[in-house]
Amino acid sequence: MIQNRILAISTLAILAVAVLSTGAIHEARAQGGAGGGGQMTVIKADLRSDSGSTIKAKGDYREDTTTQKFKVNISASPVNTTYTVIVNGHIFGSITTDVTGNGSLDLVTVQVYYGQGLNMYHVQLGDTLQIYEGTTLVLSGNYVA
């Protein structure tokens, strides 16, 4: 009886590992790993202020056939300040700076099974990235290769 329980538990453990491993393989492929999403497009934006602000920000957008990664970093900003991040009129989210005046917005969409999952706006060369504090434009820049 004890041997049957040990055999049953061992079998369940092996099946659980097999199922979890299969999910990890699908996730690795979706993120551009083995058999993944193909050629990765990378474009970046350095933001500037027309008002002479010393706040610094950089944008990074990466995309392949299964994954989109959007990131904006802000530094040298007033502490605990909230900014809205917009690309070509599309609101991507907000950043609230920490006690050092730094903050970031990181977004990732992964289509684990092709044709399913969420998509964000596809950022392209020349698109304008803008950072607003309330209704005031603080920084802006264009995406380049």
SELOZA-15215 format. One record per atom (N, C-alpha, C): x, y, z; atom name; residue in one letter. Coordinates in nm, 3 decimals, m for minus. Example, Ala and Ser with C-alpha at 12.3 -4.5 7.8 and 13.67 -1.06 7.14 Angstrom:
+---------+---------+---------+----+----+
|       x |       y |       z | at | aa |
+---------+---------+---------+----+----+
|   1.319 |  m0.569 |   0.780 |  N |  A |
|   1.230 |  m0.450 |   0.780 | CA |  A |
|   1.320 |  m0.330 |   0.780 |  C |  A |
|   1.285 |  m0.225 |   0.708 |  N |  S |
|   1.367 |  m0.106 |   0.714 | CA |  S |
|   1.290 |   0.003 |   0.787 |  C |  S |
+---------+---------+---------+----+----+
This chain:
+---------+---------+---------+----+----+
|       x |       y |       z | at | aa |
+---------+---------+---------+----+----+
|   0.081 |  m0.118 |   0.000 |  N |  M |
|   0.000 |   0.000 |   0.000 | CA |  M |
|   0.087 |   0.126 |   0.000 |  C |  M |
|   0.190 |   0.129 |   0.084 |  N |  I |
|   0.281 |   0.244 |   0.088 | CA |  I |
|   0.355 |   0.257 |  m0.044 |  C |  I |
|   0.393 |   0.143 |  m0.104 |  N |  Q |
|   0.463 |   0.147 |  m0.232 | CA |  Q |
|   0.372 |   0.204 |  m0.341 |  C |  Q |
|   0.244 |   0.172 |  m0.336 |  N |  N |
|   0.150 |   0.227 |  m0.435 | CA |  N |
|   0.137 |   0.378 |  m0.420 |  C |  N |
|   0.133 |   0.428 |  m0.295 |  N |  R |
|   0.126 |   0.572 |  m0.271 | CA |  R |
|   0.252 |   0.642 |  m0.320 |  C |  R |
|   0.368 |   0.584 |  m0.293 |  N |  I |
|   0.495 |   0.641 |  m0.338 | CA |  I |
|   0.499 |   0.645 |  m0.490 |  C |  I |
|   0.454 |   0.538 |  m0.554 |  N |  L |
|   0.451 |   0.532 |  m0.700 | CA |  L |
|   0.355 |   0.638 |  m0.756 |  C |  L |
|   0.238 |   0.653 |  m0.694 |  N |  A |
|   0.139 |   0.752 |  m0.739 | CA |  A |
|   0.194 |   0.894 |  m0.723 |  C |  A |
|   0.257 |   0.923 |  m0.609 |  N |  I |
|   0.313 |   1.055 |  m0.585 | CA |  I |
|   0.427 |   1.083 |  m0.681 |  C |  I |
|   0.512 |   0.986 |  m0.707 |  N |  S |
|   0.622 |   1.003 |  m0.801 | CA |  S |
|   0.570 |   1.030 |  m0.941 |  C |  S |
|   0.467 |   0.958 |  m0.981 |  N |  T |
|   0.408 |   0.976 |  m1.114 | CA |  T |
|   0.349 |   1.117 |  m1.127 |  C |  T |
|   0.278 |   1.162 |  m1.024 |  N |  L |
|   0.221 |   1.297 |  m1.027 | CA |  L |
|   0.330 |   1.403 |  m1.033 |  C |  L |
|   0.439 |   1.382 |  m0.959 |  N |  A |
|   0.550 |   1.478 |  m0.961 | CA |  A |
|   0.612 |   1.487 |  m1.100 |  C |  A |
|   0.630 |   1.375 |  m1.164 |  N |  I |
|   0.688 |   1.372 |  m1.299 | CA |  I |
|   0.595 |   1.443 |  m1.397 |  C |  I |
|   0.465 |   1.417 |  m1.388 |  N |  L |
|   0.369 |   1.483 |  m1.476 | CA |  L |
|   0.368 |   1.634 |  m1.452 |  C |  L |
|   0.376 |   1.676 |  m1.327 |  N |  A |
|   0.378 |   1.820 |  m1.296 | CA |  A |
|   0.500 |   1.887 |  m1.356 |  C |  A |
|   0.616 |   1.826 |  m1.345 |  N |  V |
|   0.738 |   1.881 |  m1.403 | CA |  V |
|   0.725 |   1.890 |  m1.554 |  C |  V |
|   0.669 |   1.788 |  m1.616 |  N |  A |
|   0.652 |   1.789 |  m1.762 | CA |  A |
|   0.560 |   1.902 |  m1.806 |  C |  A |
|   0.450 |   1.922 |  m1.737 |  N |  V |
|   0.356 |   2.029 |  m1.772 | CA |  V |
|   0.421 |   2.165 |  m1.753 |  C |  V |
|   0.488 |   2.187 |  m1.641 |  N |  L |
|   0.554 |   2.315 |  m1.616 | CA |  L |
|   0.665 |   2.342 |  m1.716 |  C |  L |
|   0.739 |   2.241 |  m1.754 |  N |  S |
|   0.847 |   2.257 |  m1.852 | CA |  S |
|   0.792 |   2.299 |  m1.986 |  C |  S |
|   0.680 |   2.242 |  m2.027 |  N |  T |
|   0.618 |   2.278 |  m2.154 | CA |  T |
|   0.579 |   2.425 |  m2.155 |  C |  T |
|   0.521 |   2.474 |  m2.044 |  N |  G |
|   0.485 |   2.615 |  m2.035 | CA |  G |
|   0.607 |   2.705 |  m2.043 |  C |  G |
|   0.716 |   2.666 |  m1.979 |  N |  A |
|   0.839 |   2.746 |  m1.983 | CA |  A |
|   0.896 |   2.753 |  m2.123 |  C |  A |
|   0.886 |   2.643 |  m2.198 |  N |  I |
|   0.935 |   2.641 |  m2.336 | CA |  I |
|   0.854 |   2.736 |  m2.421 |  C |  I |
|   0.719 |   2.734 |  m2.407 |  N |  H |
|   0.635 |   2.826 |  m2.483 | CA |  H |
|   0.669 |   2.971 |  m2.449 |  C |  H |
|   0.689 |   3.001 |  m2.321 |  N |  E |
|   0.721 |   3.137 |  m2.279 | CA |  E |
|   0.856 |   3.180 |  m2.336 |  C |  E |
|   0.957 |   3.094 |  m2.334 |  N |  A |
|   1.089 |   3.128 |  m2.388 | CA |  A |
|   1.080 |   3.156 |  m2.537 |  C |  A |
|   1.003 |   3.077 |  m2.610 |  N |  R |
|   0.987 |   3.102 |  m2.753 | CA |  R |
|   0.917 |   3.235 |  m2.777 |  C |  R |
|   0.814 |   3.265 |  m2.698 |  N |  A |
|   0.739 |   3.389 |  m2.715 | CA |  A |
|   0.826 |   3.511 |  m2.688 |  C |  A |
|   0.927 |   3.497 |  m2.603 |  N |  Q |
|   1.012 |   3.610 |  m2.571 | CA |  Q |
|   1.138 |   3.614 |  m2.655 |  C |  Q |
|   1.137 |   3.545 |  m2.767 |  N |  G |
|   1.249 |   3.553 |  m2.859 | CA |  G |
|   1.359 |   3.455 |  m2.825 |  C |  G |
|   1.333 |   3.358 |  m2.740 |  N |  G |
|   1.431 |   3.255 |  m2.708 | CA |  G |
|   1.436 |   3.152 |  m2.819 |  C |  G |
|   1.471 |   3.029 |  m2.786 |  N |  A |
|   1.483 |   2.923 |  m2.886 | CA |  A |
|   1.355 |   2.914 |  m2.966 |  C |  A |
|   1.365 |   2.930 |  m3.099 |  N |  G |
|   1.249 |   2.922 |  m3.185 | CA |  G |
|   1.158 |   3.042 |  m3.169 |  C |  G |
|   1.210 |   3.157 |  m3.122 |  N |  G |
|   1.130 |   3.270 |  m3.078 | CA |  G |
|   1.077 |   3.358 |  m3.187 |  C |  G |
|   1.061 |   3.486 |  m3.152 |  N |  G |
|   0.985 |   3.580 |  m3.231 | CA |  G |
|   1.057 |   3.644 |  m3.348 |  C |  G |
|   1.172 |   3.597 |  m3.388 |  N |  G |
|   1.238 |   3.649 |  m3.506 | CA |  G |
|   1.315 |   3.777 |  m3.480 |  C |  G |
|   1.332 |   3.857 |  m3.586 |  N |  Q |
|   1.412 |   3.980 |  m3.583 | CA |  Q |
|   1.354 |   4.081 |  m3.486 |  C |  Q |
|   1.438 |   4.135 |  m3.399 |  N |  M |
|   1.397 |   4.234 |  m3.301 | CA |  M |
|   1.424 |   4.373 |  m3.356 |  C |  M |
|   1.321 |   4.460 |  m3.358 |  N |  T |
|   1.334 |   4.599 |  m3.397 | CA |  T |
|   1.355 |   4.681 |  m3.271 |  C |  T |
|   1.457 |   4.768 |  m3.272 |  N |  V |
|   1.488 |   4.850 |  m3.155 | CA |  V |
|   1.497 |   4.995 |  m3.201 |  C |  V |
|   1.419 |   5.082 |  m3.136 |  N |  I |
|   1.430 |   5.225 |  m3.162 | CA |  I |
|   1.433 |   5.298 |  m3.028 |  C |  I |
|   1.498 |   5.416 |  m3.027 |  N |  K |
|   1.519 |   5.488 |  m2.902 | CA |  K |
|   1.486 |   5.636 |  m2.921 |  C |  K |
|   1.455 |   5.700 |  m2.808 |  N |  A |
|   1.427 |   5.844 |  m2.811 | CA |  A |
|   1.498 |   5.910 |  m2.693 |  C |  A |
|   1.573 |   6.018 |  m2.723 |  N |  D |
|   1.629 |   6.104 |  m2.619 | CA |  D |
|   1.539 |   6.226 |  m2.612 |  C |  D |
|   1.490 |   6.255 |  m2.495 |  N |  L |
|   1.394 |   6.365 |  m2.481 | CA |  L |
|   1.464 |   6.493 |  m2.439 |  C |  L |
|   1.411 |   6.603 |  m2.487 |  N |  R |
|   1.466 |   6.735 |  m2.458 | CA |  R |
|   1.354 |   6.826 |  m2.408 |  C |  R |
|   1.395 |   6.931 |  m2.339 |  N |  S |
|   1.300 |   7.030 |  m2.288 | CA |  S |
|   1.317 |   7.160 |  m2.366 |  C |  S |
|   1.204 |   7.220 |  m2.407 |  N |  D |
|   1.210 |   7.352 |  m2.470 | CA |  D |
|   1.215 |   7.463 |  m2.365 |  C |  D |
|   1.183 |   7.428 |  m2.239 |  N |  S |
|   1.178 |   7.529 |  m2.133 | CA |  S |
|   1.306 |   7.536 |  m2.051 |  C |  S |
|   1.409 |   7.460 |  m2.088 |  N |  G |
|   1.535 |   7.463 |  m2.014 | CA |  G |
|   1.537 |   7.374 |  m1.891 |  C |  G |
|   1.441 |   7.285 |  m1.879 |  N |  S |
|   1.435 |   7.194 |  m1.764 | CA |  S |
|   1.559 |   7.104 |  m1.762 |  C |  S |
|   1.604 |   7.069 |  m1.642 |  N |  T |
|   1.720 |   6.980 |  m1.629 | CA |  T |
|   1.678 |   6.833 |  m1.617 |  C |  T |
|   1.548 |   6.805 |  m1.624 |  N |  I |
|   1.500 |   6.667 |  m1.618 | CA |  I |
|   1.551 |   6.593 |  m1.742 |  C |  I |
|   1.592 |   6.469 |  m1.722 |  N |  K |
|   1.641 |   6.386 |  m1.833 | CA |  K |
|   1.549 |   6.266 |  m1.849 |  C |  K |
|   1.529 |   6.224 |  m1.974 |  N |  A |
|   1.447 |   6.106 |  m2.000 | CA |  A |
|   1.492 |   6.040 |  m2.129 |  C |  A |
|   1.479 |   5.907 |  m2.131 |  N |  K |
|   1.511 |   5.828 |  m2.249 | CA |  K |
|   1.399 |   5.727 |  m2.270 |  C |  K |
|   1.370 |   5.701 |  m2.397 |  N |  G |
|   1.270 |   5.600 |  m2.432 | CA |  G |
|   1.334 |   5.488 |  m2.511 |  C |  G |
|   1.284 |   5.367 |  m2.490 |  N |  D |
|   1.335 |   5.249 |  m2.559 | CA |  D |
|   1.215 |   5.162 |  m2.598 |  C |  D |
|   1.206 |   5.125 |  m2.726 |  N |  Y |
|   1.096 |   5.040 |  m2.773 | CA |  Y |
|   1.156 |   4.926 |  m2.854 |  C |  Y |
|   1.114 |   4.803 |  m2.820 |  N |  R |
|   1.162 |   4.683 |  m2.888 | CA |  R |
|   1.042 |   4.599 |  m2.928 |  C |  R |
|   1.051 |   4.542 |  m3.048 |  N |  E |
|   0.938 |   4.463 |  m3.098 | CA |  E |
|   0.988 |   4.352 |  m3.189 |  C |  E |
|   0.929 |   4.233 |  m3.173 |  N |  D |
|   0.944 |   4.127 |  m3.272 | CA |  D |
|   0.803 |   4.074 |  m3.299 |  C |  D |
|   0.791 |   3.959 |  m3.362 |  N |  T |
|   0.658 |   3.911 |  m3.402 | CA |  T |
|   0.572 |   3.868 |  m3.284 |  C |  T |
|   0.630 |   3.847 |  m3.167 |  N |  T |
|   0.551 |   3.800 |  m3.053 | CA |  T |
|   0.559 |   3.889 |  m2.930 |  C |  T |
|   0.648 |   3.989 |  m2.929 |  N |  T |
|   0.672 |   4.066 |  m2.808 | CA |  T |
|   0.689 |   4.214 |  m2.839 |  C |  T |
|   0.633 |   4.298 |  m2.752 |  N |  Q |
|   0.658 |   4.442 |  m2.756 | CA |  Q |
|   0.709 |   4.483 |  m2.618 |  C |  Q |
|   0.817 |   4.562 |  m2.615 |  N |  K |
|   0.872 |   4.611 |  m2.489 | CA |  K |
|   0.888 |   4.762 |  m2.500 |  C |  K |
|   0.827 |   4.833 |  m2.408 |  N |  F |
|   0.829 |   4.979 |  m2.406 | CA |  F |
|   0.884 |   5.024 |  m2.272 |  C |  F |
|   0.983 |   5.114 |  m2.275 |  N |  K |
|   1.041 |   5.160 |  m2.150 | CA |  K |
|   1.076 |   5.308 |  m2.162 |  C |  K |
|   1.047 |   5.382 |  m2.054 |  N |  V |
|   1.087 |   5.521 |  m2.044 | CA |  V |
|   1.148 |   5.540 |  m1.905 |  C |  V |
|   1.267 |   5.600 |  m1.900 |  N |  N |
|   1.335 |   5.631 |  m1.774 | CA |  N |
|   1.343 |   5.782 |  m1.759 |  C |  N |
|   1.314 |   5.829 |  m1.638 |  N |  I |
|   1.326 |   5.971 |  m1.605 | CA |  I |
|   1.426 |   5.983 |  m1.491 |  C |  I |
|   1.512 |   6.086 |  m1.499 |  N |  S |
|   1.607 |   6.112 |  m1.391 | CA |  S |
|   1.621 |   6.263 |  m1.373 |  C |  S |
|   1.681 |   6.301 |  m1.261 |  N |  A |
|   1.704 |   6.443 |  m1.227 | CA |  A |
|   1.574 |   6.522 |  m1.223 |  C |  A |
|   1.468 |   6.456 |  m1.176 |  N |  S |
|   1.336 |   6.517 |  m1.169 | CA |  S |
|   1.304 |   6.552 |  m1.024 |  C |  S |
|   1.208 |   6.642 |  m1.003 |  N |  P |
|   1.161 |   6.664 |  m0.865 | CA |  P |
|   1.106 |   6.532 |  m0.808 |  C |  P |
|   1.125 |   6.512 |  m0.680 |  N |  V |
|   1.080 |   6.389 |  m0.614 | CA |  V |
|   0.928 |   6.382 |  m0.609 |  C |  V |
|   0.877 |   6.257 |  m0.608 |  N |  N |
|   0.733 |   6.230 |  m0.595 | CA |  N |
|   0.647 |   6.310 |  m0.693 |  C |  N |
|   0.694 |   6.319 |  m0.816 |  N |  T |
|   0.621 |   6.389 |  m0.921 | CA |  T |
|   0.567 |   6.287 |  m1.020 |  C |  T |
|   0.442 |   6.305 |  m1.063 |  N |  T |
|   0.381 |   6.211 |  m1.156 | CA |  T |
|   0.377 |   6.271 |  m1.295 |  C |  T |
|   0.420 |   6.192 |  m1.392 |  N |  Y |
|   0.424 |   6.232 |  m1.532 | CA |  Y |
|   0.339 |   6.135 |  m1.615 |  C |  Y |
|   0.279 |   6.186 |  m1.721 |  N |  T |
|   0.205 |   6.103 |  m1.816 | CA |  T |
|   0.291 |   6.083 |  m1.940 |  C |  T |
|   0.298 |   5.958 |  m1.988 |  N |  V |
|   0.381 |   5.922 |  m2.104 | CA |  V |
|   0.290 |   5.899 |  m2.224 |  C |  V |
|   0.315 |   5.974 |  m2.332 |  N |  I |
|   0.230 |   5.969 |  m2.451 | CA |  I |
|   0.317 |   5.952 |  m2.575 |  C |  I |
|   0.275 |   5.863 |  m2.667 |  N |  V |
|   0.341 |   5.849 |  m2.797 | CA |  V |
|   0.235 |   5.871 |  m2.904 |  C |  V |
|   0.257 |   5.974 |  m2.987 |  N |  N |
|   0.165 |   6.007 |  m3.096 | CA |  N |
|   0.019 |   6.009 |  m3.052 |  C |  N |
|  m0.007 |   6.067 |  m2.936 |  N |  G |
|  m0.143 |   6.078 |  m2.887 | CA |  G |
|  m0.194 |   5.957 |  m2.811 |  C |  G |
|  m0.117 |   5.850 |  m2.804 |  N |  H |
|  m0.155 |   5.728 |  m2.732 | CA |  H |
|  m0.094 |   5.732 |  m2.592 |  C |  H |
|  m0.178 |   5.729 |  m2.489 |  N |  I |
|  m0.129 |   5.730 |  m2.352 | CA |  I |
|  m0.080 |   5.590 |  m2.316 |  C |  I |
|   0.047 |   5.581 |  m2.278 |  N |  F |
|   0.107 |   5.454 |  m2.240 | CA |  F |
|   0.101 |   5.429 |  m2.090 |  C |  F |
|   0.092 |   5.534 |  m2.011 |  N |  G |
|   0.087 |   5.517 |  m1.866 | CA |  G |
|   0.147 |   5.637 |  m1.797 |  C |  G |
|   0.181 |   5.618 |  m1.670 |  N |  S |
|   0.238 |   5.727 |  m1.593 | CA |  S |
|   0.360 |   5.680 |  m1.515 |  C |  S |
|   0.441 |   5.778 |  m1.478 |  N |  I |
|   0.561 |   5.754 |  m1.398 | CA |  I |
|   0.554 |   5.847 |  m1.277 |  C |  I |
|   0.574 |   5.793 |  m1.159 |  N |  T |
|   0.588 |   5.874 |  m1.039 | CA |  T |
|   0.731 |   5.857 |  m0.990 |  C |  T |
|   0.802 |   5.967 |  m0.978 |  N |  T |
|   0.942 |   5.960 |  m0.938 | CA |  T |
|   0.954 |   5.926 |  m0.790 |  C |  T |
|   1.067 |   5.865 |  m0.757 |  N |  D |
|   1.094 |   5.824 |  m0.618 | CA |  D |
|   1.164 |   5.937 |  m0.543 |  C |  D |
|   1.216 |   5.906 |  m0.426 |  N |  V |
|   1.282 |   6.007 |  m0.341 | CA |  V |
|   1.415 |   6.056 |  m0.398 |  C |  V |
|   1.464 |   5.990 |  m0.504 |  N |  T |
|   1.587 |   6.037 |  m0.569 | CA |  T |
|   1.557 |   6.114 |  m0.697 |  C |  T |
|   1.428 |   6.127 |  m0.733 |  N |  G |
|   1.391 |   6.197 |  m0.856 | CA |  G |
|   1.398 |   6.110 |  m0.979 |  C |  G |
|   1.406 |   5.979 |  m0.961 |  N |  N |
|   1.412 |   5.886 |  m1.073 | CA |  N |
|   1.282 |   5.805 |  m1.082 |  C |  N |
|   1.250 |   5.760 |  m1.201 |  N |  G |
|   1.133 |   5.676 |  m1.220 | CA |  G |
|   1.135 |   5.612 |  m1.357 |  C |  G |
|   1.053 |   5.509 |  m1.375 |  N |  S |
|   1.047 |   5.444 |  m1.506 | CA |  S |
|   0.909 |   5.383 |  m1.529 |  C |  S |
|   0.880 |   5.365 |  m1.655 |  N |  L |
|   0.760 |   5.296 |  m1.700 | CA |  L |
|   0.807 |   5.181 |  m1.787 |  C |  L |
|   0.775 |   5.058 |  m1.748 |  N |  D |
|   0.813 |   4.939 |  m1.823 | CA |  D |
|   0.687 |   4.863 |  m1.860 |  C |  D |
|   0.665 |   4.844 |  m1.989 |  N |  L |
|   0.550 |   4.768 |  m2.037 | CA |  L |
|   0.599 |   4.657 |  m2.129 |  C |  L |
|   0.542 |   4.538 |  m2.114 |  N |  V |
|   0.576 |   4.425 |  m2.200 | CA |  V |
|   0.447 |   4.353 |  m2.235 |  C |  V |
|   0.430 |   4.324 |  m2.363 |  N |  T |
|   0.320 |   4.238 |  m2.405 | CA |  T |
|   0.383 |   4.116 |  m2.471 |  C |  T |
|   0.331 |   4.000 |  m2.441 |  N |  V |
|   0.383 |   3.876 |  m2.497 | CA |  V |
|   0.264 |   3.796 |  m2.552 |  C |  V |
|   0.272 |   3.760 |  m2.677 |  N |  Q |
|   0.171 |   3.674 |  m2.736 | CA |  Q |
|   0.222 |   3.532 |  m2.728 |  C |  Q |
|   0.183 |   3.461 |  m2.622 |  N |  V |
|   0.232 |   3.325 |  m2.601 | CA |  V |
|   0.187 |   3.235 |  m2.714 |  C |  V |
|   0.063 |   3.250 |  m2.753 |  N |  Y |
|   0.011 |   3.174 |  m2.867 | CA |  Y |
|  m0.019 |   3.274 |  m2.976 |  C |  Y |
|   0.041 |   3.257 |  m3.091 |  N |  Y |
|   0.032 |   3.352 |  m3.199 | CA |  Y |
|  m0.112 |   3.392 |  m3.226 |  C |  Y |
|  m0.136 |   3.520 |  m3.243 |  N |  G |
|  m0.268 |   3.571 |  m3.271 | CA |  G |
|  m0.349 |   3.600 |  m3.146 |  C |  G |
|  m0.296 |   3.571 |  m3.029 |  N |  Q |
|  m0.368 |   3.598 |  m2.905 | CA |  Q |
|  m0.283 |   3.688 |  m2.817 |  C |  Q |
|  m0.346 |   3.749 |  m2.722 |  N |  G |
|  m0.273 |   3.834 |  m2.629 | CA |  G |
|  m0.298 |   3.981 |  m2.656 |  C |  G |
|  m0.241 |   4.065 |  m2.572 |  N |  L |
|  m0.262 |   4.209 |  m2.583 | CA |  L |
|  m0.157 |   4.272 |  m2.672 |  C |  L |
|  m0.194 |   4.378 |  m2.737 |  N |  N |
|  m0.100 |   4.457 |  m2.815 | CA |  N |
|  m0.106 |   4.600 |  m2.768 |  C |  N |
|   0.007 |   4.668 |  m2.769 |  N |  M |
|   0.009 |   4.811 |  m2.745 | CA |  M |
|   0.034 |   4.877 |  m2.880 |  C |  M |
|   0.022 |   5.007 |  m2.883 |  N |  Y |
|   0.050 |   5.083 |  m3.003 | CA |  Y |
|   0.190 |   5.046 |  m3.054 |  C |  Y |
|   0.204 |   5.024 |  m3.183 |  N |  H |
|   0.334 |   4.990 |  m3.242 | CA |  H |
|   0.412 |   5.118 |  m3.271 |  C |  H |
|   0.509 |   5.146 |  m3.186 |  N |  V |
|   0.592 |   5.265 |  m3.201 | CA |  V |
|   0.678 |   5.248 |  m3.325 |  C |  V |
|   0.692 |   5.357 |  m3.402 |  N |  Q |
|   0.769 |   5.352 |  m3.526 | CA |  Q |
|   0.871 |   5.465 |  m3.530 |  C |  Q |
|   0.966 |   5.452 |  m3.620 |  N |  L |
|   1.066 |   5.557 |  m3.640 | CA |  L |
|   0.995 |   5.690 |  m3.664 |  C |  L |
|   1.043 |   5.794 |  m3.600 |  N |  G |
|   0.987 |   5.926 |  m3.617 | CA |  G |
|   0.872 |   5.959 |  m3.524 |  C |  G |
|   0.813 |   5.860 |  m3.458 |  N |  D |
|   0.704 |   5.886 |  m3.363 | CA |  D |
|   0.753 |   5.978 |  m3.252 |  C |  D |
|   0.663 |   6.059 |  m3.198 |  N |  T |
|   0.697 |   6.155 |  m3.094 | CA |  T |
|   0.660 |   6.100 |  m2.956 |  C |  T |
|   0.758 |   6.099 |  m2.867 |  N |  L |
|   0.739 |   6.061 |  m2.728 | CA |  L |
|   0.733 |   6.188 |  m2.646 |  C |  L |
|   0.625 |   6.203 |  m2.567 |  N |  Q |
|   0.607 |   6.323 |  m2.486 | CA |  Q |
|   0.585 |   6.287 |  m2.340 |  C |  Q |
|   0.639 |   6.369 |  m2.251 |  N |  I |
|   0.622 |   6.354 |  m2.107 | CA |  I |
|   0.552 |   6.480 |  m2.056 |  C |  I |
|   0.437 |   6.460 |  m1.993 |  N |  Y |
|   0.358 |   6.570 |  m1.939 | CA |  Y |
|   0.353 |   6.563 |  m1.787 |  C |  Y |
|   0.356 |   6.680 |  m1.724 |  N |  E |
|   0.323 |   6.692 |  m1.582 | CA |  E |
|   0.190 |   6.767 |  m1.580 |  C |  E |
|   0.083 |   6.695 |  m1.551 |  N |  G |
|  m0.050 |   6.753 |  m1.565 | CA |  G |
|  m0.076 |   6.783 |  m1.711 |  C |  G |
|  m0.104 |   6.910 |  m1.742 |  N |  T |
|  m0.126 |   6.950 |  m1.881 | CA |  T |
|  m0.005 |   7.020 |  m1.942 |  C |  T |
|   0.104 |   7.024 |  m1.866 |  N |  T |
|   0.225 |   7.093 |  m1.913 | CA |  T |
|   0.322 |   6.994 |  m1.977 |  C |  T |
|   0.359 |   7.022 |  m2.103 |  N |  L |
|   0.458 |   6.939 |  m2.170 | CA |  L |
|   0.594 |   6.968 |  m2.109 |  C |  L |
|   0.658 |   6.864 |  m2.055 |  N |  V |
|   0.788 |   6.880 |  m1.988 | CA |  V |
|   0.903 |   6.843 |  m2.081 |  C |  V |
|   0.890 |   6.729 |  m2.151 |  N |  L |
|   0.995 |   6.679 |  m2.240 | CA |  L |
|   0.932 |   6.618 |  m2.364 |  C |  L |
|   1.006 |   6.621 |  m2.475 |  N |  S |
|   0.960 |   6.551 |  m2.594 | CA |  S |
|   1.081 |   6.514 |  m2.680 |  C |  S |
|   1.061 |   6.413 |  m2.764 |  N |  G |
|   1.165 |   6.368 |  m2.855 | CA |  G |
|   1.107 |   6.268 |  m2.953 |  C |  G |
|   1.186 |   6.239 |  m3.056 |  N |  N |
|   1.141 |   6.146 |  m3.159 | CA |  N |
|   1.221 |   6.017 |  m3.153 |  C |  N |
|   1.156 |   5.908 |  m3.193 |  N |  Y |
|   1.222 |   5.778 |  m3.198 | CA |  Y |
|   1.310 |   5.767 |  m3.322 |  C |  Y |
|   1.433 |   5.722 |  m3.300 |  N |  V |
|   1.530 |   5.702 |  m3.407 | CA |  V |
|   1.591 |   5.563 |  m3.391 |  C |  V |
|   1.653 |   5.516 |  m3.497 |  N |  A |
|   1.716 |   5.383 |  m3.493 | CA |  A |
|   1.840 |   5.384 |  m3.408 |  C |  A |
+---------+---------+---------+----+----+
